[in-house]
Amino acid sequence: MKILVVTGATRGLGLAIARRAAADGYRVIASGRRLSEGLLALQAEYPDHVLFEVLDLADLASVHPFAMRISATYGRPWALVNNAARGTDGVLATLHERDISELLRVNVEAPILLTKYLLRPMLLNRSGRIINISSIIASTGFSGLSVYAASKAALAGFTRSLAREVGKAGITVNTVAPGYMETEMTSGLQGDKLQAIRRRSPLGRLAAPEDVAAAVSYLLSEQAVNVTGTTLTVDAGSTA
């Protein structure tokens, strides 16, 4: 059974990715700061496929021990989905330096470090998949989310260069860029703002977390063996 590590898998998009991966037959190591009711329910549904490991990406010193523990406990991971992210918003001129540093640490530095350490067993296996969850905001922009947009654009650039580094070892690296979804991160965009975003879409709706999870499922599959260094956008057409 192939081992897949998913960060931020206790709720929202990460939980949807973990659920789809478990249904696809992967052994999912779901990480997060604390176990959630949603992940507990998923474990009950797939007791042999879903396991939980604590990981706080704001604590960079914990990343290497986490990666070592995964390999020692479960075996060499075959795939990594860098999903966990902070969505702190605020006008840059008034955003506290502490918030900027934390967002970049969680959204950029931590996934790069985790990839560095989990890439090593993939290189030994000469096989693997790395999927970075970005956002359409990386390319479209959004007022009040300049630092978040910068962090997500960084992941897309990271994807392209890393794909060139590890391709000859049989490892693919791709980005999935979701549009606005009805998750906790967009819970503040209710009413007119949410309706405006829906109207911007040619389909007149928002993408669902399950749609993005299906895109991840494709990139993990054998059908995507020759797909690498690219960004797959799932946004109900809002950037068309």
ABEGO torsion letter per residue (X at the ends): XBBBBBBGAABEAAAAAAAAAAAAGBBBBBBEABBBAAAAAAAAABAAABBBBBBBAABAAAAAAAAAAAAAAAEBBABBBBABBBABBEBAAABBAAAAAAAAAAAAAAAAAAAAAAAAAAAAAGBEBBBBBBBAAAAAEBBGAAAAAAAAAAAAAAAAAAAAAAAAAGBBBBBBBBBBBBBAAAAABBEAAAAAAAAABAAGBBBBAAAAAAAAAAAABAAAAABBGBBBBBAGGAAX
